[in-house]
Amino acid sequence: MLIGDVARRSGVSARMLRHYDSLGLVRPTGRSGAGYREYSDEDIRLIFQVESLRSLGLSLRDVRRALDDPGFTPSDLVHDLIQRTRQRIADELDLLTRLRRIGAADPADWKDVLQVVALLQALGSPSAGRRQRAALSSLDGGPVPVEALVEAALNESDPNVAGALRWALAQSGDSGVALLAVGLRAPQAEVRERAVQTIAEIPHDAATDVLRDALTNSDVVVRRYAALALGARRVVDAIPTLVDMVVEETRDAEAADVLAALASETAVAERIATSLVDCLARGTLAPSARRRLTEALADIPGDTAERALVDLSRDDDRVVALTATSIRTLRTGGGSRRTGFGEIRTCPEPATMPDDPLA
């Protein structure tokens, strides 16, 4: 069979067949009277074997060894091919990700493309300082690769860089909220925490909606961050989680301050006071938890809080009673003292307290 017929039937170009011949890889068995290459059936089978091995990624040198050397074993070579293929796939996926992010940034010209590429490179730098500068400069008038900022924020362990990334995403609108919401379901606890921290700093309704959903997240850390952020936004759905934080002594000072800020409206103040009183009624609470709940009532106005403090001033726990009595004195004495739950508000026992029911 002449070379043209072999090329048509095998799908291997005549040029490649000549190359195989020059390498001694597949030599035609004979020549025609006019000097043309003639391939036998065995030659054609060998061509298909070469092509099969090449399809696995073998070089022509390795193909020749595989076909000519009886002692050549495939295991090591196949393992090496697997490793090289994995690396090639990883490199291609990395390129695909970069291209997708450049496209999502909607560059207007090649200058914008180069600016995005430079930003992506800086965000992936091993230098924390360079990553921080990249985050802070990401909004300097050019296209913003929000997806890249989100991924960086979810994976950043340096607190200064993480803060810069959260700031950048807060300034870039709500376009990153949906991507960050996916991070709330990540298998890694640290990624979930970074996601909710970042969402908490985005001042848009979309972020508030995601934080509301986060109140039912299976991760208690996510629920607590969401509650603090929602309370600061005057979202009353956060009240139960904030009260639990006071009980559990987990960022309890912040939780009490947020509850106090929420209590600026009468109806909300009554709801908060009722929640605190209901917790105090639990028979299983540790004494320290009852004291924190009593302290949290200090900045909650309204009749419910006042009645609770009257009852607590007669509590069997002397510290609770003294704390409640001191708070009532400040509230009824016209003092508008901000107790500042950021510090432990234990009330020192006075030398004399005539109206102390336990004296």
C-alpha positions as CSV (number, residue, x, y, z in Angstrom):
1,M,0.0,0.0,0.0
2,L,1.4,3.3,-1.0
3,I,1.9,6.2,1.4
4,G,-1.1,8.2,0.2
5,D,-3.4,5.2,0.7
6,V,-2.0,4.6,4.2
7,A,-2.5,8.2,5.1
8,R,-6.1,8.2,4.0
9,R,-6.9,5.0,5.8
10,S,-5.0,5.6,9.0
11,G,-5.6,9.3,9.5
12,V,-1.9,9.8,9.9
13,S,-0.6,12.4,7.5
14,A,1.9,11.5,4.8
15,R,4.3,14.1,6.3
16,M,4.1,12.3,9.7
17,L,4.6,8.9,8.1
18,R,7.8,10.2,6.4
19,H,8.9,11.5,9.8
20,Y,8.4,8.1,11.3
21,D,10.4,6.6,8.5
22,S,13.3,9.1,9.1
23,L,13.4,8.2,12.8
24,G,13.4,4.5,12.0
25,L,10.2,4.2,14.0
26,V,8.0,2.8,11.2
27,R,10.0,1.9,8.0
28,P,8.0,0.7,5.0
29,T,8.8,-2.9,4.1
30,G,9.4,-2.2,0.5
31,R,9.6,0.2,-2.4
32,S,7.7,0.3,-5.7
33,G,9.4,0.1,-9.0
34,A,9.2,3.9,-9.2
35,G,10.8,4.2,-5.7
36,Y,7.6,4.9,-3.7
37,R,7.2,3.7,-0.2
38,E,5.1,0.5,0.1
39,Y,3.6,-0.5,3.5
40,S,2.7,-4.0,4.4
41,D,-0.2,-5.0,6.7
42,E,2.3,-5.4,9.5
43,D,3.7,-1.9,8.9
44,I,0.1,-0.5,9.1
45,R,-0.5,-2.4,12.4
46,L,2.8,-0.8,13.7
47,I,1.5,2.6,12.7
48,F,-1.7,2.1,14.7
49,Q,0.4,0.9,17.7
50,V,2.5,4.1,17.5
51,E,-0.5,6.3,17.3
52,S,-2.1,4.5,20.3
53,L,0.9,5.0,22.5
54,R,1.2,8.7,21.4
55,S,-2.5,9.1,22.4
56,L,-1.4,8.4,26.0
57,G,1.0,11.3,25.9
58,L,4.2,9.3,25.2
59,S,7.0,11.0,23.3
60,L,8.2,9.4,20.1
61,R,11.4,8.5,22.0
62,D,9.4,6.6,24.6
63,V,7.2,5.0,21.9
64,R,10.3,3.6,20.2
65,R,11.6,2.3,23.5
66,A,8.2,0.7,24.3
67,L,8.2,-1.0,20.9
68,D,11.8,-2.0,20.6
69,D,13.0,-2.8,24.1
70,P,11.6,-6.1,25.5
71,G,12.8,-5.1,29.0
72,F,11.0,-1.8,28.9
73,T,8.2,-1.9,31.6
74,P,5.3,0.6,31.3
75,S,4.5,1.0,35.1
76,D,7.0,3.8,35.9
77,L,6.3,5.6,32.6
78,V,2.6,5.4,33.1
79,H,2.9,6.7,36.7
80,D,5.0,9.6,35.3
81,L,2.4,10.3,32.6
82,I,-0.3,10.4,35.3
83,Q,1.7,13.0,37.3
84,R,2.4,15.1,34.3
85,T,-1.2,15.0,33.1
86,R,-2.5,16.0,36.6
87,Q,-0.1,19.0,36.6
88,R,-1.2,19.9,33.1
89,I,-4.8,19.8,34.1
90,A,-4.1,21.9,37.1
91,D,-2.3,24.5,35.0
92,E,-5.1,24.6,32.5
93,L,-7.7,25.0,35.3
94,D,-5.7,27.8,36.8
95,L,-5.6,29.5,33.4
96,L,-9.3,29.0,32.9
97,T,-10.0,30.5,36.3
98,R,-7.8,33.6,35.5
99,L,-9.5,34.0,32.1
100,R,-13.0,33.7,33.7
101,R,-12.1,36.3,36.3
102,I,-10.8,38.7,33.7
103,G,-14.0,38.2,31.7
104,A,-16.2,38.8,34.7
105,A,-14.3,42.1,35.4
106,D,-15.6,43.2,31.9
107,P,-12.4,45.0,30.8
108,A,-12.9,47.8,28.3
109,D,-9.4,47.4,26.6
110,W,-6.1,45.6,26.9
111,K,-4.9,48.1,29.5
112,D,-7.7,46.9,31.8
113,V,-6.8,43.3,31.1
114,L,-3.2,43.9,32.1
115,Q,-4.4,45.7,35.2
116,V,-6.6,42.8,36.3
117,V,-3.8,40.3,35.6
118,A,-1.4,42.4,37.7
119,L,-4.0,42.4,40.5
120,L,-4.6,38.7,40.4
121,Q,-0.8,38.1,40.5
122,A,-0.5,40.4,43.5
123,L,-3.4,38.7,45.4
124,G,-1.6,35.4,44.9
125,S,1.8,36.7,46.2
126,P,3.5,35.0,49.1
127,S,4.1,38.5,50.5
128,A,1.4,39.6,52.9
129,G,2.3,43.2,52.4
130,R,1.9,42.9,48.6
131,R,-1.5,41.1,49.0
132,Q,-2.6,43.9,51.3
133,R,-1.6,46.6,48.9
134,A,-3.3,44.8,46.1
135,A,-6.6,44.6,48.1
136,L,-6.4,48.3,49.0
137,S,-5.7,49.3,45.4
138,S,-8.3,47.0,43.8
139,L,-10.8,49.8,43.6
140,D,-8.5,52.4,42.0
141,G,-10.7,53.1,39.0
142,G,-10.1,49.9,37.0
143,P,-12.3,46.8,36.6
144,V,-12.8,44.8,39.8
145,P,-12.4,41.0,39.7
146,V,-14.9,40.4,42.6
147,E,-14.6,36.7,42.3
148,A,-10.9,36.9,42.9
149,L,-11.4,39.2,45.9
150,V,-13.9,36.8,47.4
151,E,-11.6,33.8,47.0
152,A,-8.8,35.7,48.5
153,A,-10.9,36.8,51.5
154,L,-12.1,33.3,52.2
155,N,-8.6,31.9,52.2
156,E,-6.6,34.7,53.8
157,S,-5.1,34.0,57.2
158,D,-3.2,37.2,57.8
159,P,-5.5,39.5,59.8
160,N,-4.3,42.7,58.2
161,V,-4.7,41.4,54.6
162,A,-8.1,39.9,55.5
163,G,-9.3,43.3,56.8
164,A,-8.2,45.0,53.6
165,L,-10.0,42.4,51.5
166,R,-13.2,42.8,53.6
167,W,-13.0,46.5,53.1
168,A,-12.5,46.2,49.4
169,L,-15.5,43.9,49.1
170,A,-17.7,46.2,51.2
171,Q,-16.8,49.1,48.9
172,S,-17.5,47.1,45.7
173,G,-21.2,46.7,46.2
174,D,-23.2,43.6,46.7
175,S,-21.9,41.7,43.7
176,G,-19.8,39.4,46.0
177,V,-22.5,38.5,48.4
178,A,-23.8,35.5,46.6
179,L,-20.3,34.1,46.3
180,L,-19.6,34.7,49.9
181,A,-22.8,33.0,50.9
182,V,-21.5,29.8,49.3
183,G,-18.5,30.1,51.7
184,L,-21.0,29.8,54.6
185,R,-21.5,26.2,53.6
186,A,-17.8,25.4,53.2
187,P,-16.5,22.2,54.9
188,Q,-13.7,24.2,56.6
189,A,-14.8,26.1,59.8
190,E,-12.2,28.9,59.2
191,V,-13.6,29.5,55.7
192,R,-17.2,29.8,57.1
193,E,-16.0,32.2,59.7
194,R,-14.2,34.4,57.1
195,A,-17.3,34.4,54.9
196,V,-19.6,35.6,57.6
197,Q,-17.1,38.2,58.8
198,T,-16.9,39.6,55.3
199,I,-20.6,39.6,54.7
200,A,-21.1,41.4,58.0
201,E,-19.2,44.4,56.6
202,I,-21.2,44.7,53.4
203,P,-23.8,47.4,54.0
204,H,-26.5,46.2,51.5
205,D,-29.8,44.5,51.8
206,A,-28.5,41.4,50.0
207,A,-25.9,41.0,52.8
208,T,-28.6,41.5,55.4
209,D,-30.8,38.7,53.9
210,V,-27.8,36.3,53.8
211,L,-27.1,37.1,57.5
212,R,-30.7,36.4,58.4
213,D,-30.4,33.0,56.8
214,A,-27.1,32.5,58.7
215,L,-28.9,32.7,62.0
216,T,-29.9,29.0,61.4
217,N,-26.5,27.9,60.1
218,S,-25.3,24.7,61.7
219,D,-22.0,26.4,62.7
220,V,-22.6,28.3,66.0
221,V,-19.7,30.7,65.2
222,V,-21.4,31.7,62.0
223,R,-24.7,32.3,63.9
224,R,-23.0,34.5,66.5
225,Y,-21.2,36.7,63.9
226,A,-24.5,37.0,62.0
227,A,-26.4,38.0,65.2
228,L,-23.9,40.7,66.1
229,A,-24.1,42.1,62.6
230,L,-27.8,42.0,62.4
231,G,-28.3,43.5,65.8
232,A,-26.2,46.5,64.7
233,R,-28.5,46.8,61.7
234,R,-31.6,46.8,64.0
235,V,-32.8,43.4,63.0
236,V,-34.8,42.0,65.9
237,D,-34.4,38.4,64.6
238,A,-31.0,38.4,66.2
239,I,-32.3,38.8,69.7
240,P,-32.5,35.1,70.7
241,T,-28.9,34.4,69.6
242,L,-27.6,37.5,71.3
243,V,-29.3,36.5,74.6
244,D,-27.7,33.0,74.2
245,M,-24.3,34.6,73.8
246,V,-24.8,36.4,77.1
247,V,-25.8,33.2,78.8
248,E,-22.9,31.2,77.2
249,E,-20.3,34.0,78.0
250,T,-19.2,34.1,74.3
251,R,-18.5,37.6,73.2
252,D,-21.2,38.4,75.9
253,A,-20.1,42.0,76.3
254,E,-20.6,42.8,72.6
255,A,-23.9,40.9,72.6
256,A,-25.2,42.9,75.6
257,D,-24.1,46.2,74.0
258,V,-26.0,45.3,70.8
259,L,-29.1,44.3,72.8
260,A,-28.9,47.7,74.5
261,A,-28.7,49.5,71.2
262,L,-31.7,47.5,69.9
263,A,-33.7,48.4,72.9
264,S,-34.1,52.0,71.8
265,E,-37.6,51.2,70.6
266,T,-40.1,50.4,73.4
267,A,-41.6,47.3,71.8
268,V,-38.2,45.9,71.1
269,A,-37.0,46.7,74.6
270,E,-39.9,44.7,76.1
271,R,-39.1,41.8,73.8
272,I,-35.4,41.8,74.9
273,A,-36.3,42.1,78.6
274,T,-38.8,39.2,78.3
275,S,-36.1,37.1,76.6
276,L,-33.6,37.9,79.4
277,V,-36.2,37.2,82.1
278,D,-37.2,33.9,80.5
279,C,-33.6,32.8,80.6
280,L,-33.3,33.8,84.2
281,A,-36.2,31.6,85.0
282,R,-34.4,28.5,83.9
283,G,-33.5,26.3,86.8
284,T,-30.4,24.9,85.2
285,L,-28.4,28.1,84.7
286,A,-25.1,28.5,86.4
287,P,-24.8,31.4,88.9
288,S,-22.3,33.2,86.6
289,A,-24.9,33.1,83.7
290,R,-27.6,34.5,86.0
291,R,-25.3,37.4,87.0
292,R,-24.5,38.2,83.3
293,L,-28.2,38.2,82.5
294,T,-28.9,40.6,85.4
295,E,-26.1,42.9,84.2
296,A,-27.6,42.8,80.7
297,L,-30.9,44.2,82.1
298,A,-29.1,47.4,83.2
299,D,-29.4,49.1,79.8
300,I,-32.8,47.7,78.8
301,P,-35.5,50.3,79.5
302,G,-39.2,49.5,80.3
303,D,-41.5,48.0,82.8
304,T,-40.5,44.4,82.2
305,A,-36.8,45.0,82.9
306,E,-37.7,47.1,86.0
307,R,-40.0,44.5,87.5
308,A,-37.3,41.8,86.8
309,L,-34.7,44.0,88.6
310,V,-37.0,44.4,91.6
311,D,-37.4,40.6,91.8
312,L,-33.7,40.0,91.4
313,S,-32.8,42.5,94.2
314,R,-34.3,39.8,96.5
315,D,-32.5,36.9,94.8
316,D,-31.0,34.1,96.8
317,D,-27.7,34.7,95.0
318,R,-26.2,37.6,97.0
319,V,-24.1,38.9,94.0
320,V,-27.2,38.9,91.8
321,A,-29.2,40.7,94.4
322,L,-26.5,43.3,95.0
323,T,-26.1,43.8,91.3
324,A,-29.8,44.3,90.7
325,T,-30.1,46.7,93.6
326,S,-27.2,48.8,92.4
327,I,-28.7,48.9,88.9
328,R,-32.1,50.0,90.3
329,T,-30.4,52.7,92.3
330,L,-28.8,54.1,89.2
331,R,-32.0,53.8,87.1
332,T,-34.3,55.3,89.7
333,G,-31.9,57.9,91.0
334,G,-31.9,59.8,87.7
335,G,-28.4,58.7,86.7
336,S,-28.2,57.8,83.1
337,R,-25.0,55.9,83.5
338,R,-23.9,53.8,80.6
339,T,-22.7,50.7,82.3
340,G,-20.4,49.6,79.5
341,F,-20.9,45.9,79.5
342,G,-17.5,45.7,77.7
343,E,-16.1,45.4,81.2
344,I,-17.3,42.9,83.8
345,R,-20.0,44.8,85.6
346,T,-19.8,43.3,89.1
347,C,-21.2,45.6,91.7
348,P,-18.9,46.0,94.7
349,E,-20.6,45.4,98.0
350,P,-21.0,48.7,99.9
351,A,-20.1,49.1,103.5
352,T,-23.8,49.6,104.4
353,M,-26.9,49.2,102.2
354,P,-30.0,49.9,104.4
355,D,-32.5,48.6,101.9
356,D,-30.5,45.4,101.1
357,P,-33.1,42.6,101.8
358,L,-30.3,40.1,102.5
359,A,-28.4,42.4,105.0
